[in-house]
């Protein structure tokens, strides 16, 4: 388990792979810690996984603060990362600072924001004011309406060059980590090799320093909405449905409570 940013830096230097999973509530976070994860991410994906939304754009800062607080209470050995939600940081570095500090005070140790070189000024502003930042490039879900859906990025030579430039710009601005989503494996590995900060991949192949997946995807709780790169380690939807159906049947036939 690698709770501190320094521990993540050390793991990169030593070539040790790290694991991260999303957590939106106290119970999921406790399970992640018991399983020996290295980090939990309170992602704005909670809008989709918890709220049933089509994308992440409706998630508010109040929601992120609430979920960050309850997740942070559950863990003592894991790094806690929280997303800056859409429209809470783009206006100015000062706006981003106000948003980020709310999440840090709720228990996050690092915040994540979407965007490449265009966000370098904001990342620098935050990093100079004691706010650790993880950048997020590639498929950026907050831009889904602009890019026309949840599509893989960096597939052309020009797009790959742009992502490399974004990664280097964010690192130079002071980002402590970089998350890359849905980009080619060879590109993610090349960026990881170029950067001195830890990289986290989701749908970006095995060449990153760490991997993150969504809790519900790993446990098979939302099989109809899981992305193609997610691996299902449990048929959770079927198992839970069967258990709930057994309970309902026993109530109806009087065998519960015995």
C-alpha positions in Angstrom: 0.0 0.0 0.0 1.3 3.4 -1.0 -0.5 6.2 0.9 1.9 9.1 0.3 3.0 10.8 -2.9 6.6 10.1 -2.0 5.8 6.4 -1.9 4.4 6.6 -5.5 7.5 8.4 -6.6 9.6 5.7 -5.1 7.6 3.0 -6.7 8.1 4.5 -10.1 11.9 4.7 -9.6 11.9 1.1 -8.5 9.6 -0.1 -11.3 6.9 -1.4 -9.0 3.3 -1.4 -10.4 0.6 0.2 -8.3 -3.2 -0.3 -8.3 -6.0 2.2 -7.9 -9.8 1.7 -8.0 -12.7 4.2 -7.8 -14.6 4.4 -4.5 -17.7 6.4 -4.0 -18.8 5.4 -0.5 -17.5 4.2 2.9 -18.1 0.5 2.2 -16.3 0.4 -1.1 -13.3 2.2 0.3 -13.0 -0.2 3.2 -13.1 -3.1 0.8 -10.4 -1.5 -1.3 -8.2 -1.1 1.7 -8.8 -4.6 2.9 -7.9 -5.9 -0.6 -4.5 -4.2 -0.5 -5.1 -1.5 -3.1 -2.6 1.4 -3.3 -5.1 4.2 -3.9 -8.8 5.1 -4.3 -10.1 7.6 -6.7 -13.3 9.5 -5.9 -14.1 10.0 -9.6 -16.8 12.2 -11.1 -17.8 8.9 -12.7 -20.0 8.7 -9.7 -22.5 10.6 -11.7 -22.8 7.6 -14.0 -22.2 4.7 -11.6 -24.2 6.1 -8.6 -26.5 8.6 -10.3 -27.3 6.8 -13.5 -26.4 9.8 -15.7 -25.2 9.4 -19.3 -22.0 11.3 -18.6 -20.1 13.1 -15.8 -21.1 16.7 -16.6 -23.9 17.0 -14.0 -21.7 16.2 -11.0 -21.4 19.1 -8.6 -18.6 20.2 -6.3 -20.9 19.6 -3.3 -21.4 16.0 -4.4 -17.6 15.5 -4.9 -16.9 17.0 -1.5 -19.5 14.7 0.2 -18.2 11.5 -1.4 -14.6 12.4 -0.8 -15.3 12.9 2.9 -17.0 9.6 3.4 -14.4 7.7 1.4 -11.5 9.4 3.2 -13.0 8.4 6.6 -12.9 4.7 5.6 -9.1 4.4 4.8 -5.9 4.9 6.6 -3.4 3.2 4.3 -4.4 4.3 0.8 -3.7 7.4 -1.3 -7.0 9.3 -1.7 -7.5 11.1 -5.0 -10.5 13.2 -6.0 -11.7 14.7 -9.3 -12.3 18.4 -9.8 -15.8 18.3 -11.4 -16.8 19.9 -14.7 -17.1 23.8 -14.5 -15.4 24.0 -11.1 -11.9 24.8 -12.2 -11.7 25.9 -15.9 -12.6 29.6 -15.4 -9.4 30.6 -13.7 -6.5 29.2 -11.5 -8.1 31.0 -8.5 -11.4 29.1 -9.1 -9.5 25.8 -9.3 -7.7 26.6 -6.1 -11.0 27.3 -4.3 -12.4 24.0 -5.6 -9.3 21.9 -4.9 -8.9 23.1 -1.3 -12.5 22.1 -0.5 -11.6 18.5 -1.6 -8.3 18.5 0.2 -10.1 19.6 3.4 -12.6 16.8 2.9 -9.8 14.3 2.9 -8.2 14.1 -0.5 -4.4 14.0 -0.7 -4.3 14.9 -4.4 -6.8 16.3 -6.9 -7.2 15.3 -10.6 -8.2 17.7 -13.4 -8.9 17.0 -17.0 -7.0 18.8 -19.8 -3.6 19.0 -21.4 -1.2 21.9 -21.9 -4.2 24.3 -21.8 -4.4 23.6 -18.0 -0.6 24.0 -17.4 -1.1 27.5 -15.9 -3.7 26.2 -13.5 -1.5 23.2 -12.5 1.4 25.6 -11.8 -0.8 27.9 -9.8 -2.0 25.0 -7.6 1.3 23.3 -7.3 2.9 26.5 -6.0 0.1 26.7 -3.3 0.5 23.3 -1.7 -2.1 21.5 -3.9 -0.9 18.3 -5.4 -2.3 17.7 -8.9 -2.8 14.7 -11.1 -3.3 15.6 -14.8 -5.7 13.7 -17.0 -5.2 13.4 -20.8 -6.5 11.2 -23.6 -10.2 10.4 -23.3 -11.3 13.2 -21.0 -15.0 12.4 -20.1 -15.8 16.0 -19.3 -15.2 16.8 -22.9 -17.3 13.9 -24.2 -19.9 16.2 -25.9 -17.1 18.1 -27.7 -15.3 15.1 -28.9 -18.5 13.2 -29.9 -18.6 10.4 -27.4 -16.4 8.1 -25.4 -13.8 7.5 -28.1 -10.2 6.4 -28.0 -7.7 9.2 -28.5 -4.2 9.6 -29.8 -4.7 7.3 -32.8 -3.1 9.5 -35.4 0.6 10.6 -35.4 -0.5 14.2 -35.0 -2.8 13.3 -32.0 0.0 11.3 -30.4 2.5 14.2 -30.7 -0.1 16.4 -29.1 -0.6 14.0 -26.1 3.1 13.8 -25.6 3.3 17.6 -25.5 0.4 17.7 -23.1 2.0 15.2 -20.8 5.3 17.1 -20.7 3.6 20.5 -20.2 1.7 19.2 -17.2 4.8 17.7 -15.7 6.8 20.9 -16.2 3.9 22.8 -14.6 4.3 20.8 -11.4 1.8 17.9 -11.8 2.7 15.0 -9.4 1.0 12.3 -11.5 -0.6 11.8 -14.9 -3.6 9.7 -15.8 -4.0 8.6 -19.4 -7.3 7.2 -20.6 -8.1 5.2 -23.7 -4.9 5.8 -25.7 -2.7 3.4 -27.6 -0.5 1.1 -25.4 2.7 2.0 -27.2 2.0 5.8 -26.8 1.2 5.4 -23.1 4.4 3.4 -22.6 6.4 6.0 -24.4 4.9 8.9 -22.3 5.6 6.9 -19.1 9.2 6.4 -20.1 9.6 10.1 -20.9 8.1 11.3 -17.6 9.7 11.3 -14.2 6.3 11.4 -12.4 4.1 8.3 -12.0 1.6 7.6 -14.7 -1.8 5.9 -14.3 -3.5 4.1 -17.1 -7.1 3.2 -17.8 -7.6 1.5 -21.1 -4.0 2.5 -22.0 -2.2 -0.8 -21.9 0.3 -2.3 -19.5 3.1 0.2 -19.9 2.0 2.7 -17.3 3.2 2.8 -13.7 -0.2 2.2 -12.2 -3.7 1.0 -13.3 -7.1 2.3 -12.3 -10.5 0.8 -13.0 -14.0 1.6 -11.9 -15.3 -0.4 -8.9 -18.5 -1.4 -10.6 -16.7 -2.6 -13.7 -14.3 -4.8 -11.7 -17.1 -6.4 -9.8 -19.5 -6.8 -12.8 -22.2 -4.6 -11.3 -22.9 -2.7 -14.4 -22.2 -5.2 -17.2 -24.3 -3.3 -19.8 -22.3 -0.1 -19.3 -18.7 -1.4 -18.9 -16.1 -0.1 -21.3 -14.4 -2.7 -23.6 -11.0 -2.3 -21.8 -12.4 -3.1 -18.3 -11.9 -6.6 -16.9 -14.7 -8.1 -14.9 -13.3 -10.1 -12.0 -16.7 -11.1 -10.6 -20.2 -11.5 -12.0 -21.5 -9.3 -9.2 -24.8 -8.3 -10.8 -25.9 -12.0 -11.0 -24.7 -12.9 -7.6 -26.3 -10.0 -5.9 -29.6 -10.4 -7.8 -29.7 -14.0 -6.8 -29.1 -13.2 -3.1 -31.8 -10.5 -3.1 -34.2 -12.8 -4.9 -33.6 -15.5 -2.2 -34.3 -13.0 0.5 -37.5 -11.8 -1.2 -38.7 -15.4 -1.7 -38.0 -16.3 2.0 -40.0 -13.3 3.2 -42.9 -14.3 1.0 -42.9 -18.0 2.0 -42.3 -17.2 5.7 -38.9 -18.9 6.1 -37.4 -15.5 7.0 -37.3 -14.5 9.7 -37.1 -17.9 11.2 
